[in-house]
Structures are given as structure tokens and as C-alpha cells.
Amino acid sequence: MKKFDKERVLLAVAGPVIALVAAIALTSVVLLASGKSPFEPYSLMLQQATYSDVQVLILNQASLYYLAALAVAIGFRMNLFNIGVDGQYRLAAMMTAVVGTHIALPGVLQVPLLLLVGMLTGAFWAGIAGVLKVTRGVSEVVATIMLNAIATSLIGYLTLDNIWGVQVGNNNTTGVMKKSGWVPGINLGSDVGEIYGLVFLAVLMGVLYWVVLNRTRFGFDLRATGASETAAAASGVDAKKMVLTAMLISGAVAGLSGLPLLLGDAHSYSLSFPTGLGFTGITIALLGRNNPVGIAFAALLIAFLDKASPALDYATPVAYEKEIATIMQGLIVFAVVISYEAVRVWGQRRQQKRVGEELAAAAANNNSPKEVAAR
């Protein structure tokens, strides 16, 4: 591997590693301040990860996180901050559940239909923010935050008894979906659980994300527009069209985020359906540096913190609050931002130093700076 490649890998890995180390260190300080062991909670959570049933829970949860993080990452690559993934995914899951409850087709048609409904709903909701940005210059951050709130109210309205809602106890639901729309998973036994069938969809989306961004003209245009709209426009790229397209694709992927759970386990949308998935996706996309492999590891890490932390409540002789994992997730966000900026500055200094050394060597060998730049 060339020296340049080694430095690039080092810069890519340094940010997440520094962020994790800093988050663990700061969480340990919090534990010490509360008079508890700064090491035992990590040992207890790592022990949970050795159990097969917890591993299944982690993998299933990671599939949801991975899709949400991909949706965020698509926006990031275009220099867009789609903070509305949470509203897009919840509205898409609700509409998918409604369609799955009222339409019954053979499974070979029903499942693709439900996936399409989820994607179209998410794309439509994100597209509103995209249209506002390219036509009126409205910040996508402001627009998507407002759309999150509107989505919450719209879901509450559409799940009323006189619309599409079905009352189950004190919970409003969309009713149970037709079985032809259920996606079977990998059943590992009653004591272990079942891996969602749409876990493989998350893997496929990660592969498509990498291929489209790195091996297609569209991906190049998207990345170029995110880096500089002016430069992209000079090369013939319609920046406004790319912004709208990126928001639509981001919303479509967000619309898939809740479907592994909906089609693989819940089979109904209710007001107790998980929230906050989109905001967690932001953390994961940042930690994974918008790279599909990095996002996968980050999704597994956050899912591990989620599913292993409940054991802290039952630790003996001293119980630990499971909110420790939430504190760590929050600290990871701060640490990621700080560490990435530190790594970026360090990388720039390294590059400047290397260029200076090459120029000095060129001067010693009577080479012109243009020849050095060409190399």
C-alpha cells in the first residue's frame, strides 16, 4: 500500500476511534462522579453480547439503523442535512401498514407493493423540503424539522377510528396486515428469536449506495454538487435538479427504514411504533463517515448499546441505570464532531508539510514547482 493510501486510511479511521475512546472516557467520568465503578457496566454489556438472543436483537435493530443512516448519508454527500428522516420513516411505515391491511395480493406481488409504498411515501415527504429549497431557498433543516412535526400530527389523525385506525386497548393501530405481506425471517428457535428477512434488504441497499456513488456518473455529479455547486454547474450539472433528486432518494431510503420491523415482526403500525430512528441515524452516519462499511459497524455499535443496556438495571450487587448507554450515545455525537475537525486539521497540516518537503526537494534538484504539482 502506498504511503498516501496509508495516510488516507489513517485519517478515515482516526476520527471514529478518537470519538469512541473519548465517549468511553467521558462516560467513565460520569460513573465515577456518581460513585460507581467506571468499568463494570461495559463488562456487563459485553457479556450480554455473547448471548444468541441478544445478538439477534442487535442485528435486527441494526438493520433499521443502517437504512436510516444511509438516508442521512445520501443527504450528507450532497451537503444536505435531511433531519426529517424520522418523520419520513414513520409516515412511510404507517402508510405501508394501511395498504398492507386493506389490500391482499399474492406474496410475490404484495411485498414489492409494500416496499414501493414505503419508498414513495418517504420520497414524497422529503420531496416537499426539496421543492421548497430549490424554488424558494428554504433551508432543508428548517423544512424537515417542521415536516417531522406535521408527520406526527398527520399520523395521529389518520389512525383515528373513523379514518384508518383500529382501536386495540388504549392504542390506536392500523390493524393487522394481510399475511401475504409478512416477510419471513431466519428462525433460530424459540429461545433465540428470528432474524428479520429484510436484514438482507439493508445489506443490498448498502451495496447499491456504494456502487451508485462511486461507479456511476450520477454519483459523481451528486458528490461534485455537494462539494461545490458552482464548480458542478460549470461542468454542466444542474445543481437544483441534483438537490431535489438527492432529497427524493434520501426520503425513499428513509421510507424503508421501518419496514424490517413492520413486515418482519409488528405487522401493524401503532402509536407505540419506535420513534427517534432518524435522529439516531444522524449519529450513525457521522460515526461511519458516510461510508457503507463504516455505517454498518456504527449501526451495530449503537444497536449493541440499545439492546445490552437493559441488563444494567438488574446487575447485582449494584444496579446501574441503563441510561448510561444513552449518555454514551450523546457523548459520541459531540466527540465525533470534535474529533473529525481535529483529524481534518491534522490532515491538512500533514498535506501542507508534505508539499513543502516536495517543493524543497524540487528546488534542490532544480525542478520547477509545476513539475512537483504534476507529480
ZAKE-107067 format. One record per residue (C-alpha): residue number from 1; residue in one letter; x, y, z. Coordinates in pm, 1 decimal. Example, Ala and Ser with C-alpha at 12.3 -4.5 7.8 and 13.67 -1.06 7.14 Angstrom:
2
+-----+---+----------+----------+----------+
!   k ! r !       c1 !       c2 !       c3 !
+-----+---+----------+----------+----------+
!   1 ! A !   1230.0 !   -450.0 !    780.0 !
!   2 ! S !   1367.0 !   -106.0 !    714.0 !
+-----+---+----------+----------+----------+
***
This chain:
375
+-----+---+----------+----------+----------+
!   k ! r !       c1 !       c2 !       c3 !
+-----+---+----------+----------+----------+
!   1 ! M !      0.0 !      0.0 !      0.0 !
!   2 ! K !    136.8 !    339.3 !    -90.4 !
!   3 ! K !    222.8 !    597.6 !    171.1 !
!   4 ! F !    -61.7 !    821.3 !     54.7 !
!   5 ! D !   -310.1 !    536.0 !     85.7 !
!   6 ! K !   -189.4 !    457.4 !    436.9 !
!   7 ! E !   -240.4 !    815.4 !    544.1 !
!   8 ! R !   -586.8 !    823.0 !    388.6 !
!   9 ! V !   -686.8 !    507.1 !    576.9 !
!  10 ! L !   -539.2 !    650.1 !    896.9 !
!  11 ! L !   -739.4 !    970.7 !    856.0 !
!  12 ! A !  -1057.9 !    772.5 !    788.9 !
!  13 ! V !  -1015.5 !    552.3 !   1096.5 !
!  14 ! A !   -874.5 !    809.7 !   1337.5 !
!  15 ! G !  -1197.7 !   1011.2 !   1372.6 !
!  16 ! P !  -1427.6 !    726.8 !   1481.3 !
!  17 ! V !  -1161.4 !    572.2 !   1708.4 !
!  18 ! I !  -1093.0 !    901.6 !   1884.6 !
!  19 ! A !  -1468.2 !    962.1 !   1919.5 !
!  20 ! L !  -1529.7 !    620.7 !   2079.2 !
!  21 ! V !  -1235.4 !    648.4 !   2316.0 !
!  22 ! A !  -1342.6 !    998.6 !   2420.2 !
!  23 ! A !  -1704.4 !    888.3 !   2471.5 !
!  24 ! I !  -1599.6 !    592.6 !   2688.0 !
!  25 ! A !  -1363.2 !    812.0 !   2889.4 !
!  26 ! L !  -1626.2 !   1080.6 !   2948.0 !
!  27 ! T !  -1890.2 !    820.8 !   3041.4 !
!  28 ! S !  -1645.3 !    671.7 !   3289.6 !
!  29 ! V !  -1603.7 !   1016.5 !   3445.2 !
!  30 ! V !  -1981.4 !   1039.2 !   3483.8 !
!  31 ! L !  -1986.3 !    697.4 !   3654.6 !
!  32 ! L !  -1704.7 !    796.2 !   3888.4 !
!  33 ! A !  -1884.3 !   1118.4 !   3976.3 !
!  34 ! S !  -2191.8 !    913.7 !   4073.9 !
!  35 ! G !  -1980.7 !    690.7 !   4297.6 !
!  36 ! K !  -1999.2 !    378.7 !   4081.2 !
!  37 ! S !  -1748.2 !    161.1 !   3900.9 !
!  38 ! P !  -1632.5 !    309.6 !   3568.3 !
!  39 ! F !  -1557.5 !    -35.7 !   3423.3 !
!  40 ! E !  -1823.7 !   -282.6 !   3535.9 !
!  41 ! P !  -2109.2 !   -150.6 !   3312.9 !
!  42 ! Y !  -1900.2 !   -212.7 !   2999.7 !
!  43 ! S !  -1819.3 !   -564.8 !   3119.4 !
!  44 ! L !  -2187.6 !   -636.4 !   3183.4 !
!  45 ! M !  -2291.1 !   -511.7 !   2839.7 !
!  46 ! L !  -2015.4 !   -705.3 !   2664.1 !
!  47 ! Q !  -2133.1 !  -1016.3 !   2846.2 !
!  48 ! Q !  -2482.9 !   -961.8 !   2706.3 !
!  49 ! A !  -2341.3 !   -958.7 !   2353.9 !
!  50 ! T !  -2233.3 !  -1323.2 !   2396.2 !
!  51 ! Y !  -2595.8 !  -1441.4 !   2422.3 !
!  52 ! S !  -2757.7 !  -1557.9 !   2098.5 !
!  53 ! D !  -3093.9 !  -1393.6 !   2163.8 !
!  54 ! V !  -2929.6 !  -1057.0 !   2229.3 !
!  55 ! Q !  -2723.0 !  -1096.0 !   1912.2 !
!  56 ! V !  -3043.8 !  -1142.6 !   1712.7 !
!  57 ! L !  -3194.4 !   -831.9 !   1872.2 !
!  58 ! I !  -2880.7 !   -633.2 !   1791.2 !
!  59 ! L !  -2875.5 !   -747.7 !   1428.3 !
!  60 ! N !  -3244.8 !   -670.7 !   1378.1 !
!  61 ! Q !  -3215.3 !   -326.4 !   1534.4 !
!  62 ! A !  -2900.3 !   -253.7 !   1334.9 !
!  63 ! S !  -3087.5 !   -317.6 !   1009.4 !
!  64 ! L !  -3329.6 !    -35.1 !   1093.0 !
!  65 ! Y !  -3047.5 !    195.0 !   1199.1 !
!  66 ! Y !  -2845.4 !    113.7 !    888.8 !
!  67 ! L !  -3121.7 !    211.9 !    647.3 !
!  68 ! A !  -3192.9 !    533.3 !    839.4 !
!  69 ! A !  -2822.1 !    620.9 !    841.8 !
!  70 ! L !  -2793.8 !    556.6 !    466.9 !
!  71 ! A !  -3080.2 !    800.7 !    411.6 !
!  72 ! V !  -2896.1 !   1063.4 !    615.4 !
!  73 ! A !  -2564.2 !    986.9 !    443.1 !
!  74 ! I !  -2713.2 !   1041.3 !     97.0 !
!  75 ! G !  -2805.6 !   1392.5 !    205.2 !
!  76 ! F !  -2465.6 !   1450.0 !    362.9 !
!  77 ! R !  -2288.0 !   1355.5 !     39.5 !
!  78 ! M !  -2486.7 !   1632.8 !   -128.8 !
!  79 ! N !  -2409.4 !   1874.6 !    156.7 !
!  80 ! L !  -2774.9 !   1845.8 !    260.8 !
!  81 ! F !  -2890.1 !   1786.9 !    618.5 !
!  82 ! N !  -3203.3 !   1573.6 !    596.7 !
!  83 ! I !  -3304.8 !   1591.5 !    960.2 !
!  84 ! G !  -3654.4 !   1474.8 !    865.4 !
!  85 ! V !  -3573.3 !   1104.7 !    828.8 !
!  86 ! D !  -3768.8 !   1031.9 !   1146.1 !
!  87 ! G !  -4092.2 !   1178.8 !   1012.9 !
!  88 ! Q !  -4038.7 !   1025.5 !    669.4 !
!  89 ! Y !  -3984.9 !    676.9 !    808.6 !
!  90 ! R !  -4281.5 !    687.7 !   1047.9 !
!  91 ! L !  -4523.6 !    821.5 !    787.4 !
!  92 ! A !  -4397.9 !    563.8 !    536.0 !
!  93 ! A !  -4440.0 !    280.3 !    786.0 !
!  94 ! M !  -4793.8 !    395.1 !    867.2 !
!  95 ! M !  -4897.3 !    418.8 !    502.6 !
!  96 ! T !  -4737.8 !     81.1 !    426.8 !
!  97 ! A !  -4931.1 !    -73.0 !    715.5 !
!  98 ! V !  -5257.4 !     79.0 !    589.4 !
!  99 ! V !  -5203.4 !    -57.5 !    238.4 !
! 100 ! G !  -5098.8 !   -394.4 !    378.4 !
! 101 ! T !  -5415.0 !   -407.8 !    588.3 !
! 102 ! H !  -5661.7 !   -323.9 !    312.4 !
! 103 ! I !  -5503.8 !   -487.7 !      5.4 !
! 104 ! A !  -5440.0 !   -859.6 !    -29.2 !
! 105 ! L !  -5230.6 !   -978.1 !   -323.3 !
! 106 ! P !  -5016.6 !  -1289.1 !   -362.7 !
! 107 ! G !  -4695.2 !  -1258.0 !   -162.0 !
! 108 ! V !  -4480.7 !  -1222.9 !   -473.9 !
! 109 ! L !  -4673.1 !   -903.2 !   -553.1 !
! 110 ! Q !  -4774.4 !   -789.3 !   -204.9 !
! 111 ! V !  -4424.2 !   -748.6 !    -62.2 !
! 112 ! P !  -4287.6 !   -544.1 !   -357.6 !
! 113 ! L !  -4602.3 !   -330.4 !   -341.2 !
! 114 ! L !  -4546.9 !   -257.7 !     27.6 !
! 115 ! L !  -4180.6 !   -175.4 !    -28.9 !
! 116 ! L !  -4280.8 !     59.7 !   -310.7 !
! 117 ! V !  -4542.1 !    230.0 !    -93.7 !
! 118 ! G !  -4283.9 !    287.9 !    178.5 !
! 119 ! M !  -4032.3 !    432.7 !    -64.9 !
! 120 ! L !  -4282.2 !    655.6 !   -244.4 !
! 121 ! T !  -4423.1 !    790.6 !     82.3 !
! 122 ! G !  -4078.0 !    871.5 !    218.8 !
! 123 ! A !  -3972.0 !   1027.6 !   -111.4 !
! 124 ! F !  -4287.5 !   1238.6 !   -126.9 !
! 125 ! W !  -4241.4 !   1372.1 !    226.2 !
! 126 ! A !  -3872.8 !   1451.8 !    171.7 !
! 127 ! G !  -3954.5 !   1594.6 !   -171.8 !
! 128 ! I !  -4161.3 !   1869.5 !    -11.5 !
! 129 ! A !  -3847.0 !   2000.4 !    158.8 !
! 130 ! G !  -3652.7 !   1954.8 !   -165.0 !
! 131 ! V !  -3901.4 !   2158.3 !   -368.0 !
! 132 ! L !  -3904.4 !   2434.8 !   -106.0 !
! 133 ! K !  -3525.6 !   2450.2 !   -115.6 !
! 134 ! V !  -3481.7 !   2468.6 !   -494.7 !
! 135 ! T !  -3776.6 !   2700.9 !   -558.2 !
! 136 ! R !  -3782.1 !   2925.8 !   -251.6 !
! 137 ! G !  -3439.0 !   2875.5 !    -96.2 !
! 138 ! V !  -3586.5 !   2738.3 !    227.3 !
! 139 ! S !  -3325.6 !   2557.6 !    438.1 !
! 140 ! E !  -3381.7 !   2182.4 !    431.1 !
! 141 ! V !  -3302.6 !   2173.9 !    805.2 !
! 142 ! V !  -3591.8 !   2406.3 !    891.1 !
! 143 ! A !  -3828.4 !   2245.1 !    640.9 !
! 144 ! T !  -3763.0 !   1886.1 !    752.0 !
! 145 ! I !  -3791.7 !   1973.2 !   1122.1 !
! 146 ! M !  -4132.4 !   2126.5 !   1056.2 !
! 147 ! L !  -4232.6 !   1827.4 !    843.4 !
! 148 ! N !  -4141.6 !   1594.3 !   1131.8 !
! 149 ! A !  -4397.0 !   1769.8 !   1349.8 !
! 150 ! I !  -4656.9 !   1769.3 !   1072.9 !
! 151 ! A !  -4597.3 !   1397.0 !   1012.0 !
! 152 ! T !  -4661.1 !   1322.7 !   1380.0 !
! 153 ! S !  -4993.2 !   1507.8 !   1372.7 !
! 154 ! L !  -5091.6 !   1354.7 !   1038.3 !
! 155 ! I !  -5023.5 !   1003.0 !   1167.5 !
! 156 ! G !  -5230.8 !   1075.1 !   1476.3 !
! 157 ! Y !  -5518.2 !   1193.1 !   1257.3 !
! 158 ! L !  -5504.9 !    907.0 !   1005.6 !
! 159 ! T !  -5504.8 !    644.1 !   1281.0 !
! 160 ! L !  -5828.9 !    772.3 !   1432.6 !
! 161 ! D !  -6113.9 !    520.0 !   1447.8 !
! 162 ! N !  -6318.1 !    698.3 !   1181.7 !
! 163 ! I !  -6025.8 !    713.1 !    933.9 !
! 164 ! W !  -5791.1 !    412.5 !    913.4 !
! 165 ! G !  -5743.5 !    340.2 !   1280.8 !
! 166 ! V !  -5830.8 !     24.9 !   1471.2 !
! 167 ! Q !  -5855.2 !     60.8 !   1847.4 !
! 168 ! V !  -5661.8 !   -206.9 !   2038.3 !
! 169 ! G !  -5689.1 !   -139.9 !   2408.7 !
! 170 ! N !  -5567.9 !    215.2 !   2463.2 !
! 171 ! N !  -5361.8 !    213.7 !   2146.8 !
! 172 ! N !  -5459.9 !    331.6 !   1800.8 !
! 173 ! T !  -5334.1 !     93.9 !   1532.4 !
! 174 ! T !  -5380.6 !     39.8 !   1160.4 !
! 175 ! G !  -5498.9 !   -317.5 !   1213.7 !
! 176 ! V !  -5310.5 !   -637.4 !   1135.3 !
! 177 ! M !  -5165.2 !   -657.3 !    784.7 !
! 178 ! K !  -5257.3 !   -938.0 !    543.7 !
! 179 ! K !  -5023.4 !  -1235.5 !    589.2 !
! 180 ! S !  -4917.9 !  -1223.4 !    223.8 !
! 181 ! G !  -4726.2 !   -905.7 !    316.5 !
! 182 ! W !  -4538.2 !  -1063.3 !    606.3 !
! 183 ! V !  -4170.9 !  -1117.5 !    525.5 !
! 184 ! P !  -4041.1 !  -1440.0 !    682.6 !
! 185 ! G !  -3705.6 !  -1431.8 !    851.8 !
! 186 ! I !  -3449.1 !  -1682.7 !    974.0 !
! 187 ! N !  -3597.9 !  -1860.6 !   1274.5 !
! 188 ! L !  -3323.2 !  -1965.7 !   1515.1 !
! 189 ! G !  -3555.0 !  -2123.6 !   1770.3 !
! 190 ! S !  -3797.0 !  -2003.9 !   2036.3 !
! 191 ! D !  -3517.4 !  -1928.5 !   2282.9 !
! 192 ! V !  -3315.7 !  -1721.8 !   2035.1 !
! 193 ! G !  -3562.4 !  -1546.7 !   1806.8 !
! 194 ! E !  -3590.4 !  -1466.7 !   1439.6 !
! 195 ! I !  -3365.6 !  -1254.0 !   1220.8 !
! 196 ! Y !  -3575.0 !  -1016.7 !   1009.1 !
! 197 ! G !  -3594.3 !  -1115.9 !    645.0 !
! 198 ! L !  -3537.9 !   -755.6 !    538.7 !
! 199 ! V !  -3195.6 !   -752.7 !    705.0 !
! 200 ! F !  -3077.5 !   -862.5 !    361.2 !
! 201 ! L !  -3250.6 !   -558.2 !    208.8 !
! 202 ! A !  -3033.1 !   -337.0 !    430.4 !
! 203 ! V !  -2722.6 !   -515.7 !    300.6 !
! 204 ! L !  -2840.5 !   -472.6 !    -58.9 !
! 205 ! M !  -2905.9 !   -102.0 !     -7.0 !
! 206 ! G !  -2554.7 !    -59.2 !    131.1 !
! 207 ! V !  -2407.1 !   -221.0 !   -180.6 !
! 208 ! L !  -2624.1 !     -6.9 !   -410.9 !
! 209 ! Y !  -2526.6 !    305.5 !   -217.6 !
! 210 ! W !  -2156.7 !    235.4 !   -275.0 !
! 211 ! V !  -2197.2 !    138.9 !   -640.9 !
! 212 ! V !  -2412.8 !    440.2 !   -731.4 !
! 213 ! L !  -2190.7 !    693.2 !   -553.4 !
! 214 ! N !  -1857.9 !    555.3 !   -669.0 !
! 215 ! R !  -1921.0 !    383.6 !  -1001.2 !
! 216 ! T !  -2183.2 !    591.4 !  -1182.4 !
! 217 ! R !  -2199.2 !    933.4 !  -1346.3 !
! 218 ! F !  -2495.9 !   1021.9 !  -1126.8 !
! 219 ! G !  -2292.3 !    950.3 !   -814.2 !
! 220 ! F !  -2007.8 !   1168.0 !   -941.5 !
! 221 ! D !  -2248.3 !   1453.2 !  -1017.1 !
! 222 ! L !  -2404.2 !   1416.6 !   -673.6 !
! 223 ! R !  -2070.8 !   1429.3 !   -493.4 !
! 224 ! A !  -1946.1 !   1712.1 !   -715.2 !
! 225 ! T !  -2255.0 !   1921.4 !   -645.7 !
! 226 ! G !  -2218.1 !   1858.7 !   -273.7 !
! 227 ! A !  -1855.3 !   1972.6 !   -286.3 !
! 228 ! S !  -1923.2 !   2286.7 !   -492.7 !
! 229 ! E !  -2246.1 !   2378.8 !   -669.3 !
! 230 ! T !  -2062.3 !   2646.7 !   -869.7 !
! 231 ! A !  -1799.3 !   2406.7 !   -997.6 !
! 232 ! A !  -2063.1 !   2143.2 !  -1073.2 !
! 233 ! A !  -2270.9 !   2395.2 !  -1267.7 !
! 234 ! A !  -1961.8 !   2493.8 !  -1467.9 !
! 235 ! S !  -1924.6 !   2130.7 !  -1575.4 !
! 236 ! G !  -2286.5 !   2115.4 !  -1692.6 !
! 237 ! V !  -2457.0 !   1972.4 !  -1382.8 !
! 238 ! D !  -2799.1 !   2111.4 !  -1291.0 !
! 239 ! A !  -2743.9 !   2178.7 !   -920.8 !
! 240 ! K !  -3109.6 !   2235.1 !   -837.4 !
! 241 ! K !  -3210.3 !   1912.0 !  -1007.8 !
! 242 ! M !  -2942.8 !   1724.3 !   -811.2 !
! 243 ! V !  -3060.8 !   1875.3 !   -481.1 !
! 244 ! L !  -3418.7 !   1767.7 !   -545.4 !
! 245 ! T !  -3310.9 !   1423.4 !   -666.9 !
! 246 ! A !  -3091.0 !   1370.1 !   -361.3 !
! 247 ! M !  -3376.5 !   1462.6 !   -127.1 !
! 248 ! L !  -3613.1 !   1225.6 !   -307.7 !
! 249 ! I !  -3366.4 !    936.1 !   -288.7 !
! 250 ! S !  -3286.9 !   1011.6 !     75.2 !
! 251 ! G !  -3657.8 !   1009.5 !    157.4 !
! 252 ! A !  -3713.9 !    686.7 !    -35.4 !
! 253 ! V !  -3442.2 !    508.7 !    163.6 !
! 254 ! A !  -3581.8 !    659.7 !    484.1 !
! 255 ! G !  -3919.1 !    513.4 !    388.9 !
! 256 ! L !  -3765.0 !    166.1 !    400.3 !
! 257 ! S !  -3614.8 !    214.3 !    746.4 !
! 258 ! G !  -3911.0 !     89.2 !    947.2 !
! 259 ! L !  -4012.8 !   -193.5 !    715.6 !
! 260 ! P !  -3783.3 !   -466.6 !    856.0 !
! 261 ! L !  -3972.4 !   -429.7 !   1184.8 !
! 262 ! L !  -4314.7 !   -371.1 !   1030.3 !
! 263 ! L !  -4308.5 !   -658.9 !    781.0 !
! 264 ! G !  -4095.6 !   -892.1 !    988.5 !
! 265 ! D !  -4245.5 !   -864.5 !   1335.6 !
! 266 ! A !  -4502.1 !   -595.6 !   1423.6 !
! 267 ! H !  -4732.3 !   -642.6 !   1119.4 !
! 268 ! S !  -4920.1 !   -333.5 !   1233.0 !
! 269 ! Y !  -4844.1 !     32.8 !   1285.3 !
! 270 ! S !  -4941.3 !    181.0 !   1620.0 !
! 271 ! L !  -4862.7 !    489.8 !   1824.2 !
! 272 ! S !  -4606.4 !    279.5 !   2011.6 !
! 273 ! F !  -4401.5 !    225.4 !   1694.3 !
! 274 ! P !  -4038.1 !    326.9 !   1763.5 !
! 275 ! T !  -3955.0 !    694.5 !   1727.8 !
! 276 ! G !  -3620.1 !    870.2 !   1710.3 !
! 277 ! L !  -3482.6 !    634.1 !   1447.0 !
! 278 ! G !  -3394.5 !    918.8 !   1213.2 !
! 279 ! F !  -3203.1 !   1111.9 !   1477.7 !
! 280 ! T !  -3006.4 !    801.3 !   1570.6 !
! 281 ! G !  -2933.1 !    761.5 !   1200.8 !
! 282 ! I !  -2760.4 !   1100.9 !   1204.7 !
! 283 ! T !  -2524.6 !    981.1 !   1478.3 !
! 284 ! I !  -2452.0 !    658.9 !   1288.8 !
! 285 ! A !  -2390.6 !    836.1 !    956.7 !
! 286 ! L !  -2147.5 !   1074.3 !   1125.7 !
! 287 ! L !  -1967.8 !    796.7 !   1311.1 !
! 288 ! G !  -1946.8 !    587.0 !    993.2 !
! 289 ! R !  -1821.6 !    884.3 !    788.6 !
! 290 ! N !  -2093.9 !    823.3 !    526.7 !
! 291 ! N !  -1915.2 !    505.4 !    422.4 !
! 292 ! P !  -2139.4 !    196.8 !    388.7 !
! 293 ! V !  -1895.9 !    -27.1 !    578.7 !
! 294 ! G !  -1832.8 !    233.7 !    845.8 !
! 295 ! I !  -2206.6 !    289.4 !    882.5 !
! 296 ! A !  -2256.9 !    -86.3 !    927.3 !
! 297 ! F !  -2011.9 !   -100.8 !   1218.2 !
! 298 ! A !  -2161.0 !    214.9 !   1370.3 !
! 299 ! A !  -2515.3 !     72.5 !   1340.5 !
! 300 ! L !  -2406.4 !   -247.6 !   1514.9 !
! 301 ! L !  -2238.8 !    -45.3 !   1790.1 !
! 302 ! I !  -2543.2 !    171.6 !   1861.8 !
! 303 ! A !  -2774.5 !   -132.1 !   1842.5 !
! 304 ! F !  -2545.7 !   -308.9 !   2089.2 !
! 305 ! L !  -2570.8 !    -17.0 !   2331.8 !
! 306 ! D !  -2950.2 !    -22.0 !   2296.8 !
! 307 ! K !  -3004.5 !   -393.8 !   2343.4 !
! 308 ! A !  -2733.7 !   -469.7 !   2600.6 !
! 309 ! S !  -2802.5 !   -175.1 !   2831.4 !
! 310 ! P !  -3130.3 !   -307.0 !   2987.0 !
! 311 ! A !  -2922.1 !   -569.1 !   3171.3 !
! 312 ! L !  -2765.2 !   -288.1 !   3374.4 !
! 313 ! D !  -3092.5 !   -244.3 !   3565.5 !
! 314 ! Y !  -3065.2 !   -598.7 !   3701.4 !
! 315 ! A !  -2695.6 !   -604.4 !   3785.8 !
! 316 ! T !  -2603.2 !   -728.4 !   4132.3 !
! 317 ! P !  -2499.7 !   -629.8 !   4391.8 !
! 318 ! V !  -2506.2 !   -277.6 !   4241.1 !
! 319 ! A !  -2756.7 !   -187.4 !   3970.7 !
! 320 ! Y !  -2664.2 !     62.6 !   3703.9 !
! 321 ! E !  -2902.7 !    288.7 !   3516.9 !
! 322 ! K !  -2949.6 !    177.9 !   3157.0 !
! 323 ! E !  -2944.2 !    546.4 !   3061.8 !
! 324 ! I !  -2565.8 !    510.0 !   3073.5 !
! 325 ! A !  -2588.2 !    383.1 !   2715.3 !
! 326 ! T !  -2793.1 !    689.2 !   2616.2 !
! 327 ! I !  -2533.9 !    916.0 !   2775.8 !
! 328 ! M !  -2263.5 !    739.5 !   2578.2 !
! 329 ! Q !  -2456.0 !    783.1 !   2252.2 !
! 330 ! G !  -2493.1 !   1154.3 !   2320.0 !
! 331 ! L !  -2125.5 !   1188.4 !   2403.0 !
! 332 ! I !  -2036.8 !   1003.9 !   2083.7 !
! 333 ! V !  -2213.4 !   1277.3 !   1883.7 !
! 334 ! F !  -2009.1 !   1551.5 !   2049.1 !
! 335 ! A !  -1689.0 !   1350.3 !   2027.7 !
! 336 ! V !  -1746.3 !   1273.1 !   1659.0 !
! 337 ! V !  -1780.7 !   1639.9 !   1565.6 !
! 338 ! I !  -1476.8 !   1744.2 !   1767.3 !
! 339 ! S !  -1254.8 !   1452.2 !   1666.2 !
! 340 ! Y !  -1336.9 !   1484.0 !   1294.0 !
! 341 ! E !  -1247.2 !   1851.9 !   1298.3 !
! 342 ! A !   -921.8 !   1774.0 !   1481.2 !
! 343 ! V !   -837.7 !   1498.0 !   1231.1 !
! 344 ! R !   -923.8 !   1727.3 !    937.9 !
! 345 ! V !   -688.9 !   1999.1 !   1065.6 !
! 346 ! W !   -416.8 !   1742.3 !   1131.0 !
! 347 ! G !   -459.6 !   1600.2 !    780.1 !
! 348 ! Q !   -431.9 !   1946.1 !    623.6 !
! 349 ! R !   -113.6 !   2014.7 !    816.9 !
! 350 ! R !     31.0 !   1680.4 !    709.5 !
! 351 ! Q !    -52.8 !   1757.5 !    347.8 !
! 352 ! Q !     97.9 !   2105.3 !    369.5 !
! 353 ! K !    411.8 !   1964.1 !    527.9 !
! 354 ! R !    445.2 !   1700.6 !    256.4 !
! 355 ! V !    400.4 !   1956.7 !    -20.8 !
! 356 ! G !    659.7 !   2180.4 !    145.0 !
! 357 ! E !    906.3 !   1892.6 !    161.1 !
! 358 ! E !    846.5 !   1810.2 !   -206.6 !
! 359 ! L !    894.7 !   2174.4 !   -308.8 !
! 360 ! A !   1216.2 !   2193.1 !   -109.7 !
! 361 ! A !   1338.6 !   1872.3 !   -272.4 !
! 362 ! A !   1239.9 !   2009.0 !   -615.2 !
! 363 ! A !   1433.9 !   2328.2 !   -551.8 !
! 364 ! A !   1737.1 !   2124.0 !   -451.3 !
! 365 ! N !   1710.9 !   1922.7 !   -773.4 !
! 366 ! N !   1642.1 !   2232.2 !   -988.4 !
! 367 ! N !   1286.2 !   2115.0 !  -1068.6 !
! 368 ! S !   1008.5 !   2369.0 !  -1115.1 !
! 369 ! P !    706.5 !   2379.9 !   -878.2 !
! 370 ! K !    486.3 !   2290.5 !  -1177.2 !
! 371 ! E !    673.6 !   1960.9 !  -1217.5 !
! 372 ! V !    621.7 !   1887.0 !   -847.1 !
! 373 ! A !    249.8 !   1962.8 !   -876.9 !
! 374 ! A !    227.5 !   1736.9 !  -1183.9 !
! 375 ! R !    370.6 !   1450.2 !   -980.4 !
+-----+---+----------+----------+----------+
***
